[in-house]
Amino acid sequence: MKVLAINGSPHMENGNTAMILEPFLEGMKEAGANVDLYYTRNLKIGSCNGDMSCWFKNPGKCGQDDDMQMLLPKFKEADVIVWASPVYYAGITGPLKNLMDRQLPLHILGESSGKRQKVVLVSSCGFWDISMFDPLVAQMKALYARPGGDTQFVGALLRPGADPMRDMMKGDGAAVLESIFVAAKEAGRQLVKEGKISEEILKEISKRLMSDEEYKEAANEMMEEMKKLANQ
């Protein structure tokens, strides 16, 4: 099984999204998948120019000479595509959206890839309310859960309240977080071995870690730390 994962976080492996993405991909590797991981911050990918030349003038080929030329064959060969992004303004990060738009040469109207790719979303959010992911999940379903389409949206690994998790990892809270990372790894294993991810595992990844008051206190402390860093 070939897996292509794209992390749109500007913080790359040090970001909150990577806390969930990395054990998820590790679980897939341990189950036998071949995983390629890329960070949008390390890629040179321009925005789609919208001239539709990849459909009508040179079908299947993009006229822009950038890193998308390297990625397009990988998208075509992948059995599973993993999109990873923090929630920015109710959606994915800008560079990741540019990359998604540039897949247009692979989806010429009326043509089929011949196989049904599985698509997974991994996302983190600083806020505690799980509804903050709703617009992003709705977009993914609109793109990848169309009846009769070439793709199957198999689930979303969502981690609200991700910023306070950073502080918890520094102290006694690390043991509390362990079940989340174990669940993310199991999600990867399940996807490779069973072709799906159980709802129980997805709920474990998104579970509440503290009360609303504790979350507000942790969030305020984090904001004060960010102010201090910004003024240094």
N, C-alpha and C positions, 0 to 999 in steps of 0.2 A: 504494500500500500504506500503510495506517494502522498505526502502531506506538504502543502505550501502554507506557511504562516507569515503574516505580515503584521508587524507591530507599529502602529501609528503614533505611539507616545513619543514626545520629544525627549523624554528622560530615558528612553530605551530600556536596557536591562535594569536600570536603577529606579524605574517608575513603579507606581502602584499596580498598574495593569500587569506588569511582569511577574508580580507576586503570585498571580493566579495562572498566567500563561505558562510560565516555566514548568511547574509541576504537571500541568495538563499535557504539555508536549513531552515531558519525561515519561509519563504514563504511556503515551502512544509509542514512544521509542522502545520501551521495555516490552510492549506487546508485539513488536516486530515492524513497526512503521518506519519508513525512511522520511525524515523530517528536514525540510529546509526552512530556516527562519531568516527574515529580512526586516530591517528597521527603515522606515521611510526617511528618517533623518540622515541615513547613510546613502540614500539613493538620489540620483539626479533625474527627476521626473517632472516635466512641465504639465501644465493644464491642457485639457483637450481643446483644440482650436475649433471644433464643431463644424468643420467643412465637409464631413461625411465622405472624404476621399477614400477612407478605409473600407467603405461599403461599395462605392460606385466607380471610382477611378482605379484604385488598386485594391480590390477586394481582399480583406484579411491582413492588409499591411498598413501600418501607421507611418506617416511621412516624417514624424519627428525622430531624430537620432539621439536617443537618450537611453537610460537604463531600462525603459519599458521594453526595448527590443530583446533584452536578456530575459525579462520576466514573462513575457507573453507565452513562449513555449512551455514554461514551467506551469503556468495557469492551465494550459491546454492538457498537459500530461497528468495533473494532480487528480487524485481520487478524493481528497479532502482539502478544502480551503478554510483556513482559520483567519478571521479578521479580528484584530485586537486593537482596542482604542479606549482611552479614558473618555468620559462624557465632557465635551466642550460645547457650550451653547446648545444643549439639547441634542447633540449629534456627535459624529466622529470628528477627529481632527482634520484640518484642512488638507494637509499633504496626503492623508489616507484617502480622502474623497477624490483628490486629483487622480490618484492611482486607480481607484475604482472606475472612474470615468474613462480612463484610458484602456479599459478592457474592451472597448467597443469593437475593435477588429475581430474579436473572438465571437461576437454575437450578431453576425450578419442576418438580417431579417429572413426568416424562412429556412435557415440552415440549422442543422442539429449537430451537436458534438459527437453523438453516438453513444454516450454514456451519461449516467446521472451522477454528478458530483455532489458530495455532501458538504454543507457549509455550516460553520460554527462561529458564533460571536463570543469573544472574551472581552469584558469591559469592567472598568472600575469607575467609581464616582466618589467625590468627597462628601456629598450629602448622604444622609441616612435613609431617606425615603426611597424605597425600591421603585416608585413610580417615575423617578428621574430617568430611568432607562426606557420608558415607554416609547418615546419618539424614535429612538435608535433601533429598538427591537422591531417596531412597526416598519421602519425602512428596510431592515434586513428581510423581513417576511415578504414585503412587497417585491423585493428584488429576487429572492431565492425560493419562495414557496408558492410560485404560480402553478396552478393545476396543469399538468401535461408538460411542464418545463423540464430543462436538462439538469436542474439543481434541486436538492432537497435540504431545507433548513432543518437541522437536527437538534438545535438548542442553543441556549445562551448561558454562559458562565458569568454571572453578574455579581460584583462585589461592591455593595454600598458601604458608606462609612470607611473608605479605604485609608484615608489620612490618619485617623486615630489608630489604625492597625499598626502603623509605623512605630508609634510610641509604645504600643503593647508589646511589640517584638523585642523592645529593649529591656523589659523587665519580666515580672512573673507572668504577664499575660501571654507570653510565647506559648505556653502549654495549652492555653485556651484556643489559640489560633491553629494549632497542629491539625485538628480535625478538618479544618477548611482546606489546608494544603493536601491532606490525605485524600479528601473528596475530589479535589481538582485532578490529582494524579489518577484516581480511580475512574474519573470521567474519561480521561484519555484512553485508559485501558479498555473500558467498556466500548468506546466508539470503534476501536480497532477490532476487538474480538466479537462484538455483538451488533455493530452497525448502528448503535443508538446510545443515548445517555439517559439514565433513569431520572424521573422527576425528583426522587428522594435525594439523589446526589446533587442535583442542581439547587435544591432547597438548602442543603447543608452548606453549600458554597456561599449562599446569600444570607445565611441566618444572622439574626441580631446578636450583637456581642455585648451590648450594654443598654442601660435605660436611656431615655431621652435626655434626662438631666446630666448623666455621665457623658453622653455624646456632646452636649452643648459645652460642657466644661472642657472636654478634650479639644473640641474645635476652637474654642477661645484661646486656649494655651498655644495651639498650633499657629493661629493668626498672630499672636504676640511674637512668637519665634520668627515668623516670616518677616514681620516688621523690623525686628532687630537685624536680621540678615540683610534686608534691603537697605538699611541705613549705614551699614558698615563700609 
